[in-house]
Amino acid sequence: MMQQTVEVKEVEVLIRGIWTKKKFTDIQKGQTFKIEENGRAKKYIARTDPYWDEMYETYIIDLLDKNKISIG
C-alpha cells in the first residue's frame, strides 16, 4: 500500500453536486474531495473518516485516488 503525506487544513468536498470548502477533519467516509497539489487539483474518495494517529500526532484518512479508477 502506498502512503503519501500532504499537509492540508481545508479541502473542497463534493456535496450534492456542489464543491464546498470544509475542514479536513469534517470529511466523511465515502465523500469525494479534492486537494490542490503543485497547482493541480486531484480528486479522492474517503475510505474512512479522519482519525487521530498517536505515532504521527496528526489526523489521517485512508483514500482512493479517483483519477486512477477505471470502469469496465
ZITADA-V980071 format. One line per field, one symbol per residue. phi: phi as a letter, one per 40 degrees, with the letter a starting at -180 (. if undefined). A space follows every 50 residues. Layout:
phi: ???
This chain:
phi: .cbbbbcbbbbbbcbfgbcbcacdcccbdgccabbcbfgbcbcbbccbcd bcbcccfacbbcabcccbcbbh
